[in-house]
Amino acid sequence: MVTYTFDSAIVSGLSSPVSAEPMRGSSAADGYLVSQGRWFSGPGEAVGGLAFVQEAHLKVGDRLIATVNNHPLQLRLVGIYYDVVNFGRDLRFDWSSYLEANPTVQPTFYSITLRPGADFQAYAQRVSASAPDFLSVQPRPAGTPPFVALANAIILVLALVLAVIAVAGVFNTVLLNTRERIQDIATLKALGMSPGQVVGMVVSSACVLGLLGGILGIPLGIWLHRTLLDLTTSAIGDPLPAAFYQGAFDNLAILALLALGGIVAALLGGALPARSAARRSVVEVLRAE
C-alpha cells in the first residue's frame, strides 16, 4: 500500500512553487520511470521531474532546500523521473521528511494493490461503507486503461488507412508502368509468353519495390517515431526518457512481418493491373501502334 498527499514547495531559484508529493510505503513498486539515478528510499531523499530539475539547475546528488508549509526541508536529489504532473515540475520525497513540516498531516490518497484473483469491486464497496462521508473509493482494474485502449484503436485505424493508401499507390504506379510498356508486353506475348507469365513479371517487379520499401521504411519509421516523440515532449518542457520507448521495436519477428507487409501491399496493388495487361489482345495493341 502506498499513501500520499499533495502540497506545494518553494525551491530557491524557481519563479513559482512546484508540486510536492510526499509518499509513504513501497512507492518504488508503483513503476515510476526513472531516467537518471534511483527512486528515493528514505528520509531526506527526493526525486524530481525533469522540468523542475532543469529549471532549478540541479543534478543527481545535489542538495536542495524545499520550503513546505513555511518549513525548510533539507533534501538530496537522488533521481530524475518522468512525470506528467504539472509538466514535470514536480518533487516527490519520503513521508517522514514531510512530517517535519506538517506533523499532524494525514494521507489524502491510498493506492492499494490487491492480490491476484481478488474481487476489487467487493473490496471497494466494503471500504467505502466503512466511512461513506470521508472515503471515495475508485477501483482501478489491472490491464489496459480505457483511454490507452481508445488510443490504440485510433492508431490501428490510422495504420489501416495508411495500408490502403499504400496499396492504392502501388496500384497507380503499376497501372502507369503497364500502360507505358503495353507494346513491349504485347510483343512478348506474340513471341510466346503466356498470360500467367505476364502476370508474374508485372507482379514480381512490384514486389521488389515493395520489399525495398519495407526494408528501408522500417528503420526510417523507427527513427521518425523517436524524433517526433522527442520533439513533441520537449516542446512542452517534459521530454520522454529513452527508456520509455526503448523496447517498442525489440521484437524482430514483428519487424520482419512489417517488412513482408510491403510485399503484400505490392501484391494487392499490382494484381489487377497485371491481370489487365495479360488480358489485352495482342492484335489490338500492335494494330494501334
Secondary structure, 3 states (H helix, E strand, C coil): CEEECCEEEEECCCCCCEEEEEEEECHHHHCCCEEEECCCCCCCEEEEEHHHHHHCCCCCCCEEEEEECCEEEEEEEEEEECCCHHHHCEEEEEHHHHHHHCCCCCCCEEECCCCCCCCHHHHHHHHHHHCCCCCCCCCCCCCCCHHHHHHHHHHHHHHHHHHHHHHHHHHHHHHHHHHHCHHHHHHHHHCCCCHHHHHHHHHHHHHHHHHHHHHHHHHHHHHHHHHHHHHHHHHCCCCCCHHHCCCCCCCHHHHHHHHHHHHHHHHHHHHHHHHHHHHCCHHHHHHHC
